[in-house]
Amino acid sequence: MRIKEAYQLLKSSIAHYYDNRESANIADWVMEELTGWERSKRIIYHDQEMNQDQIERFETIKNALVAGKPVQYVLGSTWFSGMRFQVDERVLIPRPETEELVEEARKTMAELSQKDDHVFKAIDIGTGSGCIAVALKRYFPSWEVWGIDNSTGAIELAVKNAEANQADVIYKRLDILKESKDDHLPAYDVIISNPPYIPHADKLDMAPNVLEHEPHEALFITNNDPMQFYKSIIEFSAHHLLRGGKIFFETHADFSNEVAALLEENEFEDVQVKSDLQGKERMVVGRKIGASL
């Protein structure tokens, strides 16, 4: 089988799951993994025959994709903020919108964190693959960065990703819904989180490959209150966010204003709802006022 034939076969095989552009992107990604060649080189050598090992792996990957498994899980990795992360079905696949959340935090904190000799501390709540925490540590090497998650499997994977990307991140298993007042954690300058926020009613509108493979505990709220995790994180902030500290949330587009109102009701000021590159209101940022820790 030639490279160009494998590419076309894969693209057509997954066309029922994805539009033409996304099918092409996935096929490109797989072929680069199989051959080790970037697209420009594959175009030049498109008539090159694949070896037997490549063909066998191609068939395994194609069958998994045709069965609806997301390409990131099939290949076992994805890219986030210019770094490669291992992912599997224990963790949510990092999204571009979450990269935008990290970039918002980076821009906001770039000047603030250089004002004195204070060692800044940040915590990523619901860390999953660890992508947010690792990206923050890479942007701010002098910070002390923590990541917490209720999933032991997620913590195990996050530790591997931190090591692979040479980021010194402290990880701890913690259920924010039950342990929001945990006294064993320090006070932080930054809280950042992309918590579960999807109501169960939205399941009908979700792609099958997401619904059938990604961990539901990382996607869905556990009750009928879309503010469930935000309330717990804000309660955590009352005990663990320093006066003047910043909070960065990713939100459901339908509930961003509710999250902003919740912050304003709980001693936060300069609360802003920000749109992602698609124009959807998906980020909320605020600064803590009130008593200092």
C-alpha positions in Angstrom: 0.0 0.0 0.0 1.4 3.4 -1.0 1.3 6.4 1.3 -1.2 8.3 -0.8 -3.5 5.3 -1.0 -3.4 4.9 2.8 -4.2 8.6 3.3 -7.2 8.5 1.0 -8.5 5.3 2.5 -8.3 6.6 6.0 -9.9 9.9 5.1 -12.9 8.2 3.4 -13.2 5.6 6.2 -13.9 8.2 8.9 -15.9 10.7 6.7 -19.2 9.6 8.5 -17.8 10.9 11.8 -16.1 14.1 10.7 -16.5 16.8 8.1 -14.0 16.8 5.2 -11.6 19.2 6.8 -11.4 17.4 10.1 -11.1 14.0 8.3 -8.2 15.3 6.3 -6.5 16.7 9.4 -6.9 13.4 11.2 -5.6 11.4 8.2 -2.6 13.8 8.0 -1.9 13.3 11.7 -2.0 9.5 11.5 0.2 9.4 8.4 2.8 11.6 10.0 2.8 9.2 13.0 3.2 6.2 10.8 5.9 7.5 8.5 7.7 10.1 10.7 7.4 12.5 7.7 5.8 15.9 7.7 3.2 16.6 5.1 5.5 18.3 2.6 7.8 15.2 2.5 4.8 12.8 2.2 3.6 14.8 -0.8 7.0 14.4 -2.5 7.1 10.7 -1.7 3.4 9.9 -2.0 4.1 6.8 -4.2 6.4 5.3 -1.6 5.3 1.8 -0.5 4.6 1.4 3.2 6.4 -1.5 5.0 4.6 -4.4 6.6 4.9 -2.9 10.1 3.4 0.4 8.9 0.6 -1.4 7.1 -0.3 -3.4 10.2 -0.3 -0.4 12.4 -2.3 1.5 9.8 -5.0 -1.2 9.9 -5.2 -1.2 13.7 -5.5 2.6 13.8 -8.1 2.7 11.0 -10.2 0.1 12.7 -10.2 2.0 16.0 -11.1 5.3 14.3 -13.9 3.7 12.3 -15.2 2.3 15.6 -15.5 5.9 16.8 -12.5 6.1 19.1 -11.0 9.7 19.1 -7.7 9.9 17.3 -5.9 11.3 20.4 -6.7 8.1 22.3 -5.9 5.9 19.3 -2.4 7.5 19.0 -2.0 7.9 22.8 -1.0 11.6 22.6 -2.0 15.1 21.7 -0.5 18.6 21.5 -1.2 21.4 23.9 0.5 24.8 24.1 3.3 23.4 21.9 4.0 20.4 24.1 3.1 16.7 23.6 0.9 15.1 26.2 0.0 11.4 26.7 -3.8 10.9 26.8 -6.0 7.9 27.3 -9.6 7.3 28.4 -8.8 8.2 32.0 -8.6 11.9 31.0 -10.4 14.4 28.9 -8.8 15.3 25.6 -7.4 18.8 25.9 -9.2 21.3 23.7 -8.0 24.5 21.9 -10.4 26.5 24.1 -8.4 25.4 27.2 -5.2 26.6 25.5 -6.9 30.0 25.3 -7.6 29.9 29.0 -3.9 29.2 29.7 -2.9 32.0 27.4 -5.3 34.4 29.2 -3.6 33.5 32.5 -0.2 33.9 31.0 -0.9 37.4 29.6 -2.6 38.5 32.8 0.1 37.2 35.2 3.2 38.0 33.1 3.8 41.4 34.7 2.2 40.8 38.1 4.4 37.8 38.9 7.6 39.8 38.3 6.9 42.7 40.7 8.8 41.4 43.7 10.6 38.4 45.2 7.3 36.7 46.2 7.2 33.1 45.0 3.9 32.7 43.2 1.8 29.6 43.8 -0.8 28.4 41.3 -3.2 25.4 41.4 -5.0 23.7 38.6 -8.3 22.2 39.9 -9.4 19.1 37.9 -6.0 18.8 36.3 -6.8 15.7 34.2 -3.8 15.1 31.9 -2.0 17.9 33.7 -1.8 20.1 30.5 -2.8 23.3 32.2 -0.5 22.9 35.2 2.5 21.8 33.0 1.9 24.7 30.6 1.8 27.2 33.5 5.0 25.8 34.9 6.7 26.0 31.5 5.6 29.7 31.2 6.5 30.6 34.8 9.4 28.3 35.9 9.8 30.2 39.2 6.2 29.4 40.2 5.2 26.6 42.5 2.5 24.9 40.5 0.0 22.3 41.9 -2.5 20.1 40.2 -5.4 18.3 41.9 -7.9 15.8 40.6 -10.3 13.2 42.1 -9.1 10.5 39.7 -6.1 8.4 40.7 -5.6 7.4 37.1 -5.6 11.1 36.0 -3.0 12.0 38.6 -0.8 9.1 37.5 -1.0 10.3 33.9 -0.4 13.9 34.8 2.8 13.0 36.7 4.1 11.2 33.6 3.3 14.3 31.4 5.0 16.6 33.8 8.1 14.4 33.8 8.1 14.1 30.0 7.9 17.9 29.6 10.4 18.5 32.3 8.0 20.5 34.5 8.2 20.3 38.3 4.5 20.2 39.2 3.1 19.0 42.6 0.1 16.7 42.2 -2.4 15.5 44.8 -5.6 13.5 44.6 -8.5 15.5 46.1 -12.2 15.6 45.5 -13.1 19.3 45.3 -16.8 18.6 45.9 -16.0 17.0 49.3 -12.8 18.6 50.4 -13.1 22.3 49.4 -11.8 23.4 52.8 -8.8 21.1 52.7 -6.3 22.6 55.2 -3.3 20.6 54.0 -2.9 22.8 50.9 -1.2 26.2 51.0 -2.6 29.6 49.9 -2.3 30.4 46.2 -1.9 33.5 44.0 -3.7 31.8 41.1 -6.6 29.3 40.8 -7.3 28.0 37.3 -9.8 25.4 36.4 -11.7 23.8 33.5 -14.1 21.8 35.7 -17.0 19.6 34.6 -19.8 21.9 33.5 -22.0 20.0 31.0 -25.5 19.2 32.0 -26.7 15.7 31.4 -29.4 17.1 29.2 -26.8 18.1 26.7 -25.9 14.4 26.0 -28.3 14.3 23.1 -26.4 17.0 21.3 -22.9 15.5 21.8 -20.8 13.6 19.3 -20.9 9.8 19.9 -17.1 9.6 19.8 -16.9 12.0 22.7 -19.8 10.5 24.7 -18.7 6.9 24.3 -15.0 7.4 25.1 -14.2 10.4 27.2 -14.6 10.2 31.0 -18.0 11.3 32.0 -16.8 12.5 35.4 -14.6 15.1 33.6 -17.5 16.2 31.4 -20.7 16.2 33.3 -22.0 17.8 36.5 -23.2 15.2 39.1 -26.5 17.0 39.9 -28.8 19.5 38.1 -26.8 22.6 39.1 -24.4 23.8 36.4 -22.7 25.9 39.1 -21.9 22.8 41.1 -18.1 22.7 40.7 -17.8 26.5 40.5 -19.4 26.9 43.9 -17.0 24.3 45.4 -13.9 26.0 43.8 -15.1 29.4 45.0 -15.5 28.0 48.5 -12.0 26.6 48.2 -10.8 30.1 47.2 -12.2 31.5 50.4 -9.6 29.4 52.3 -6.8 29.1 49.8 -6.7 32.2 47.5 -4.6 35.2 48.7 -6.1 38.7 48.7 -5.6 40.1 45.2 -5.2 36.6 43.8 -6.7 35.8 40.4 -9.1 33.1 39.4 -9.4 31.8 35.8 -12.4 29.6 34.8 -13.4 27.9 31.6 -17.2 27.7 31.4 -20.1 26.5 29.3 -21.0 29.3 27.0 -24.6 29.3 28.3 -23.5 29.8 31.9 -20.5 32.2 31.8 -22.6 35.1 33.1 -23.9 33.0 36.0 -20.3 32.1 36.9 -19.3 35.8 36.8 -22.3 36.7 39.0 -21.3 34.0 41.5 -17.8 35.4 41.7 -19.1 38.9 42.3 -21.3 37.6 45.1 -18.2 36.0 46.8 -15.7 38.9 47.2 -14.3 39.0 43.7 -13.9 42.2 41.7 -12.7 43.1 38.2 -14.8 40.1 37.0 -14.7 39.7 33.3 -16.4 37.4 30.8 -14.1 36.7 27.9 -14.8 35.2 24.5 -12.8 32.5 22.8 -11.6 32.7 19.2 -15.0 31.4 18.0 -16.7 34.3 19.7 -18.2 32.2 22.5 -18.2 33.4 26.0 -16.1 30.6 27.5 -13.8 32.2 30.1 -14.4 34.1 33.3 -11.7 35.9 35.2 -11.8 37.7 38.6 -9.6 39.1 41.4 -10.2 38.3 45.0 -10.9 41.0 47.6 -11.8 40.6 51.2 -9.7 39.4 54.1 -6.2 38.4 53.5 -5.1 34.8 54.3 
